[in-house]
């Protein structure tokens, strides 16, 4: 099992409820392409959509 899969398994084992945030479409200059995603739990984030300030909020 590669390290990303292991990291995801650990995240999901400890996260409880999660929300999937996915870039559905991208137009112009964007930090990530369509299909980029992240998982958000009440206490942690897995992955990134490259939003910086958006992810912070």
C-alpha positions, 0 to 999 in steps of 0.5 A, spaced: 500 500 500 502 506 498 503 512 503 497 516 500 493 510 501 495 509 508 494 516 509 487 516 507 486 510 511 488 513 517 484 520 516 478 516 515 479 511 521 479 517 525 475 523 522 468 520 523 464 524 519 467 528 513 465 532 507 468 532 500 470 538 497 471 537 489 473 542 484 467 541 479 470 546 473 475 551 472 475 557 468 481 561 467 487 562 472 485 557 478 490 553 483 487 546 481 484 543 476 477 540 475 477 534 479 481 536 485 478 534 491 479 534 499 476 531 505 474 535 511 472 533 518 471 537 524 478 537 526 482 535 520 483 536 512 486 531 507 488 533 501 487 540 498 484 544 492 489 549 493 485 555 495 489 557 501 484 562 504 478 558 502 481 552 506 483 556 512 476 559 513 
